[in-house]
């Protein structure tokens, strides 16, 4: 079953599941965000197209020398966060958005000494 279709019965079951963080607000948020995700997919054709539009469909390649130089947020992650919130998402602050951007390759923050840093 899609998370977007979870009912109170599913929520009650999740709240009893000791292997997850049992926070009512976060569970409700995950269900809500799944619904909003589907709306974005319908509007843009895919969630991928929506996200990559924030970086003009090209990864940002940063040139940080050390890990302490990496920011927790950027102007783009702030804009993404604001847009997601306008669209009804919850728990999507700019730090979470920046971590997502890093995780999916929208941003390459490998330090210049890292073997994964592409020149």
VENSULLIN-V702055 format. One line per field, one symbol per residue. burial: + if it has 9 or more other ideal C-beta (glycine too) atoms within 8 Angstrom, else -. Layout:
burial = ???
This chain:
burial = ---+-+---++--++------+---++++++++++++++++--+--+-+++++++----+---+--------++-++++++-+++-++++-+-+++++-+++---+++--+-----+--
